[in-house]
């Protein structure tokens, strides 16, 4: 059988692309080395932040707004609540931190209504925090998504619409014929023939499509789940999703087995995506305790109920890669989501579907092109 589209990787991007393509009546094969949202996947966790603020970069804010509409539609269709609209609290420990200022100004310019809070207002409204100078709160705008649940649901919805999901299928090569890719070849010798191919392998992408003109490297970040002694202070609405921008730490209120999540959003060490994710990381644990002791002292001694390493597929400029491979014109690659891509997943899946079927999308994709010249950033967005 020859499929219309063969998708390699059943994370949120691949699963969403399979969903939209199947809705369009295309014959789709979705190939996954493990299972959708497995523990090593960038999509495999209980929460991913949805934030509209992007340091004044309007294209991302506009994409977030569209993605939220699609997530809400998907939830209504399934009767689920993967997307939780809880707002966002963004803090700084020193005045005029550049990212906070740019985020606040950008939201205002686009017609949103962030509320600026000084230190006395913060102490009154959010007593969970110490040593914060100021920040802003956006009520009901943004929140978080149940990442693993939503990814699996997209894959199931695609299957219900006719797609074939092949788990435990590691693609090891792309077979070529006549100047185009003709098949994805699995480790066990099975061959999946197709007209168009989408490679959405996250940190594993460079192993299958090497020599990308934009460097994509796996980078490690650690996430932790904590059980507060006083749950009432750390459950929504007492605490919304939050970030202390100049520390790179962020978190969510209680949402999984009585635990809340606190994590560091930073460009970490280079990481082998096949490494164990759940082993101990004393350095990350020490950084977590240091952050909590200074900024959230009520959690300084809280029990850590779960911790794992999360992998970012980093690009030098933190912009995504969504483009056709120059030397393989029937192959689309979607990677380099740099630790801030999940919330866009349902929209990027739609973009990939449109690109696969029509060769174009209404969105300006130049920013995500393989031919761009990236400007290196020191911190992820």
SEFI-980277 format. One line per 4 residues: number of its first residue (from 1); their letters; for each residue x, y, z of C-alpha. Coordinates in steps of 0.1 Angstrom, whole numbers, plus 5000, padded with zeros to 4 digits. Example, Ala and Ser with C-alpha at 12.3 -4.5 7.8 and 13.67 -1.06 7.14 Angstrom:
<nodes>
1 = as = 5123 4955 5078 ~ 5137 4989 5071
</nodes>
This chain:
<nodes>
1 = xxxx = 5000 5000 5000 ~ 5012 5035 4992 ~ 5001 5062 5017 ~ 4993 5098 5008
5 = xxxx = 5015 5108 5038 ~ 5038 5089 5060 ~ 5046 5106 5094 ~ 5077 5097 5113
9 = xxxx = 5072 5105 5150 ~ 5040 5105 5170 ~ 5047 5133 5194 ~ 5023 5162 5194
13 = xxxx = 5034 5176 5161 ~ 5032 5143 5142 ~ 5000 5132 5159 ~ 4983 5165 5152
17 = xxxx = 4994 5164 5116 ~ 4980 5128 5113 ~ 4947 5141 5128 ~ 4943 5170 5103
21 = xxxx = 4954 5149 5073 ~ 4929 5121 5083 ~ 4902 5147 5086 ~ 4910 5157 5051
25 = xxxx = 4905 5122 5039 ~ 4942 5113 5033 ~ 4957 5078 5038 ~ 4981 5083 5067
29 = xxxx = 5007 5061 5084 ~ 5019 5074 5118 ~ 5052 5057 5128 ~ 5065 5058 5164
33 = xxxx = 5096 5042 5179 ~ 5078 5038 5213 ~ 5043 5049 5220 ~ 5028 5084 5216
37 = xxxx = 5038 5106 5246 ~ 5062 5080 5260 ~ 5084 5091 5290 ~ 5113 5101 5268
41 = xxxx = 5093 5122 5244 ~ 5091 5160 5246 ~ 5053 5155 5246 ~ 5054 5131 5275
45 = xxxx = 5045 5150 5306 ~ 5014 5161 5325 ~ 5016 5198 5317 ~ 5029 5222 5292
49 = xxxx = 5026 5260 5296 ~ 5004 5281 5274 ~ 5017 5317 5274 ~ 5008 5345 5251
53 = xxxx = 5037 5367 5260 ~ 5067 5365 5236 ~ 5089 5395 5243 ~ 5071 5416 5217
57 = xxxx = 5074 5389 5189 ~ 5039 5392 5176 ~ 5039 5362 5152 ~ 5042 5338 5182
61 = xxxx = 5015 5356 5202 ~ 4992 5354 5172 ~ 5000 5317 5167 ~ 4993 5310 5204
65 = xxxx = 4959 5327 5201 ~ 4950 5306 5171 ~ 4963 5274 5187 ~ 4942 5280 5218
69 = xxxx = 4911 5282 5196 ~ 4920 5249 5181 ~ 4927 5233 5215 ~ 4893 5245 5227
73 = xxxx = 4876 5231 5196 ~ 4893 5198 5201 ~ 4883 5196 5238 ~ 4847 5204 5228
77 = xxxx = 4847 5178 5201 ~ 4860 5151 5225 ~ 4843 5163 5257 ~ 4877 5167 5274
81 = xxxx = 4895 5194 5293 ~ 4931 5191 5282 ~ 4935 5228 5280 ~ 4932 5247 5313
85 = xxxx = 4927 5284 5310 ~ 4941 5297 5343 ~ 4960 5328 5333 ~ 4996 5336 5339
89 = xxxx = 5017 5353 5366 ~ 5051 5366 5355 ~ 5075 5379 5381 ~ 5109 5395 5384
93 = xxxx = 5132 5398 5414 ~ 5148 5430 5401 ~ 5132 5460 5384 ~ 5129 5463 5346
97 = xxxx = 5141 5428 5336 ~ 5142 5430 5298 ~ 5120 5400 5291 ~ 5093 5411 5316
101 = xxxx = 5092 5446 5301 ~ 5090 5433 5265 ~ 5063 5407 5274 ~ 5042 5433 5292
105 = xxxx = 5045 5459 5264 ~ 5038 5434 5237 ~ 5006 5421 5254 ~ 4994 5457 5258
109 = xxxx = 5002 5466 5222 ~ 4981 5436 5209 ~ 4951 5446 5230 ~ 4954 5423 5260
113 = xxxx = 4951 5436 5295 ~ 4980 5425 5318 ~ 4977 5439 5353 ~ 5010 5453 5366
117 = xxxx = 5017 5445 5403 ~ 5043 5460 5426 ~ 5059 5442 5455 ~ 5031 5451 5480
121 = xxxx = 5004 5440 5457 ~ 5022 5407 5450 ~ 5026 5400 5487 ~ 4989 5406 5492
125 = xxxx = 4976 5386 5462 ~ 5003 5359 5460 ~ 5018 5353 5494 ~ 5035 5321 5481
129 = xxxx = 5064 5343 5468 ~ 5092 5361 5485 ~ 5120 5384 5472 ~ 5101 5394 5441
133 = xxxx = 5102 5430 5430 ~ 5072 5433 5407 ~ 5055 5416 5377 ~ 5022 5412 5360
137 = xxxx = 4992 5390 5360 ~ 4970 5381 5330 ~ 4937 5366 5342 ~ 4922 5339 5320
141 = xxxx = 4948 5342 5293 ~ 4969 5312 5289 ~ 4974 5283 5313 ~ 4985 5248 5306
145 = xxxx = 4978 5217 5286 ~ 4978 5181 5297 ~ 5006 5173 5272 ~ 5006 5135 5273
149 = xxxx = 4968 5132 5274 ~ 4963 5156 5245 ~ 4990 5139 5224 ~ 4975 5105 5229
153 = xxxx = 4941 5118 5221 ~ 4953 5134 5188 ~ 4968 5101 5178 ~ 4936 5082 5188
157 = xxxx = 4914 5107 5169 ~ 4936 5103 5138 ~ 4932 5065 5140 ~ 4894 5069 5144
161 = xxxx = 4894 5089 5112 ~ 4913 5062 5094 ~ 4950 5067 5100 ~ 4972 5037 5108
165 = xxxx = 4993 5040 5140 ~ 5024 5018 5140 ~ 5040 5019 5175 ~ 5073 5001 5183
169 = xxxx = 5084 5011 5148 ~ 5117 5028 5147 ~ 5124 5043 5113 ~ 5161 5039 5105
173 = xxxx = 5163 5053 5069 ~ 5144 5070 5041 ~ 5146 5051 5008 ~ 5149 5073 4977
177 = xxxx = 5138 5068 4941 ~ 5138 5092 4912 ~ 5151 5121 4933 ~ 5124 5118 4959
181 = xxxx = 5119 5097 4991 ~ 5098 5067 4983 ~ 5096 5049 5016 ~ 5104 5050 5053
185 = xxxx = 5122 5019 5063 ~ 5118 5005 5098 ~ 5144 4987 5120 ~ 5127 4953 5113
189 = xxxx = 5128 4958 5075 ~ 5093 4969 5070 ~ 5089 4996 5044 ~ 5062 5023 5044
193 = xxxx = 5057 5037 5010 ~ 5043 5072 5006 ~ 5038 5102 4983 ~ 5048 5127 5010
197 = xxxx = 5067 5123 5043 ~ 5068 5143 5075 ~ 5097 5139 5099 ~ 5087 5151 5134
201 = xxxx = 5112 5133 5156 ~ 5121 5160 5181 ~ 5156 5154 5195 ~ 5160 5123 5173
205 = xxxx = 5155 5142 5141 ~ 5193 5146 5132 ~ 5197 5109 5134 ~ 5173 5103 5105
209 = xxxx = 5179 5135 5085 ~ 5215 5145 5090 ~ 5233 5177 5078 ~ 5204 5200 5084
213 = xxxx = 5214 5236 5076 ~ 5201 5247 5110 ~ 5218 5230 5139 ~ 5193 5210 5161
217 = xxxx = 5208 5197 5193 ~ 5192 5179 5223 ~ 5194 5199 5255 ~ 5184 5187 5290
221 = xxxx = 5160 5205 5313 ~ 5147 5190 5346 ~ 5111 5190 5358 ~ 5100 5183 5394
225 = xxxx = 5067 5176 5410 ~ 5062 5187 5446 ~ 5035 5180 5472 ~ 5029 5211 5493
229 = xxxx = 5021 5208 5530 ~ 4993 5234 5526 ~ 4975 5225 5493 ~ 4951 5254 5495
233 = xxxx = 4979 5279 5489 ~ 4992 5261 5458 ~ 4960 5251 5440 ~ 4942 5272 5414
237 = xxxx = 4928 5299 5418 ~ 4951 5308 5447 ~ 4980 5301 5425 ~ 4980 5304 5387
241 = xxxx = 5007 5291 5363 ~ 5038 5313 5371 ~ 5073 5322 5362 ~ 5101 5342 5379
245 = xxxx = 5117 5354 5347 ~ 5152 5363 5358 ~ 5156 5329 5375 ~ 5143 5308 5345
249 = xxxx = 5121 5289 5369 ~ 5084 5284 5362 ~ 5056 5262 5375 ~ 5020 5252 5377
253 = xxxx = 4995 5249 5406 ~ 4985 5214 5419 ~ 4973 5193 5389 ~ 4986 5158 5392
257 = xxxx = 4982 5134 5421 ~ 4981 5162 5446 ~ 5014 5176 5432 ~ 5024 5208 5415
261 = xxxx = 5052 5212 5390 ~ 5083 5235 5392 ~ 5109 5234 5365 ~ 5138 5253 5349
265 = xxxx = 5134 5267 5314 ~ 5170 5269 5303 ~ 5195 5258 5276 ~ 5210 5228 5294
269 = xxxx = 5238 5204 5287 ~ 5239 5185 5255 ~ 5219 5153 5260 ~ 5216 5119 5243
273 = xxxx = 5178 5115 5238 ~ 5181 5077 5245 ~ 5195 5084 5280 ~ 5175 5075 5311
277 = xxxx = 5152 5103 5319 ~ 5142 5093 5355 ~ 5175 5088 5371 ~ 5187 5112 5399
281 = xxxx = 5202 5146 5390 ~ 5218 5161 5421 ~ 5227 5193 5404 ~ 5192 5200 5392
285 = xxxx = 5178 5191 5426 ~ 5202 5215 5443 ~ 5191 5243 5419 ~ 5155 5236 5426
289 = xxxx = 5160 5238 5464 ~ 5179 5270 5460 ~ 5151 5286 5440 ~ 5124 5274 5464
293 = xxxx = 5143 5286 5495 ~ 5147 5321 5480 ~ 5114 5327 5461 ~ 5089 5301 5474
297 = xxxx = 5100 5293 5510 ~ 5068 5275 5518 ~ 5079 5248 5494 ~ 5115 5247 5505
301 = xxxx = 5111 5214 5522 ~ 5082 5200 5502 ~ 5084 5164 5492 ~ 5095 5158 5456
305 = xxxx = 5070 5132 5443 ~ 5085 5128 5408 ~ 5113 5142 5388 ~ 5126 5136 5353
309 = xxxx = 5148 5151 5325 ~ 5130 5167 5297 ~ 5147 5172 5263 ~ 5146 5203 5243
313 = xxxx = 5154 5201 5206 ~ 5172 5234 5205 ~ 5180 5256 5175 ~ 5206 5284 5179
317 = xxxx = 5179 5311 5177 ~ 5151 5293 5195 ~ 5129 5296 5163 ~ 5113 5264 5150
321 = xxxx = 5123 5244 5119 ~ 5093 5237 5097 ~ 5103 5233 5060 ~ 5108 5211 5031
325 = xxxx = 5142 5194 5029 ~ 5160 5210 4999 ~ 5175 5178 4986 ~ 5143 5158 4992
329 = xxxx = 5113 5179 4979 ~ 5086 5155 4992 ~ 5099 5155 5028 ~ 5087 5180 5054
333 = xxxx = 5107 5183 5086 ~ 5093 5198 5118 ~ 5118 5200 5147 ~ 5138 5225 5168
337 = xxxx = 5109 5235 5190 ~ 5133 5246 5216 ~ 5113 5241 5248 ~ 5084 5263 5238
341 = xxxx = 5066 5244 5210 ~ 5041 5221 5226 ~ 5013 5247 5229 ~ 5014 5253 5192
345 = xxxx = 5012 5216 5184 ~ 4976 5214 5172 ~ 4982 5244 5150 ~ 5016 5232 5136
349 = xxxx = 4999 5199 5128 ~ 4974 5219 5108 ~ 5002 5238 5090 ~ 5020 5205 5082
353 = xxxx = 4988 5191 5068 ~ 4983 5221 5046 ~ 5019 5221 5034 ~ 5017 5183 5027
357 = xxxx = 4985 5186 5007 ~ 4987 5221 4991 ~ 5023 5230 4994 ~ 5014 5262 5012
361 = xxxx = 4997 5276 5043 ~ 4982 5310 5052 ~ 5010 5315 5078 ~ 5043 5332 5069
365 = xxxx = 5068 5303 5073 ~ 5100 5323 5065 ~ 5109 5325 5101 ~ 5110 5287 5103
369 = xxxx = 5129 5282 5071 ~ 5160 5260 5069 ~ 5176 5287 5047 ~ 5175 5314 5074
373 = xxxx = 5206 5328 5091 ~ 5200 5322 5128 ~ 5210 5348 5154 ~ 5223 5329 5185
377 = xxxx = 5204 5335 5217 ~ 5218 5328 5252 ~ 5185 5320 5268 ~ 5155 5301 5254
381 = x = 5122 5321 5250
</nodes>
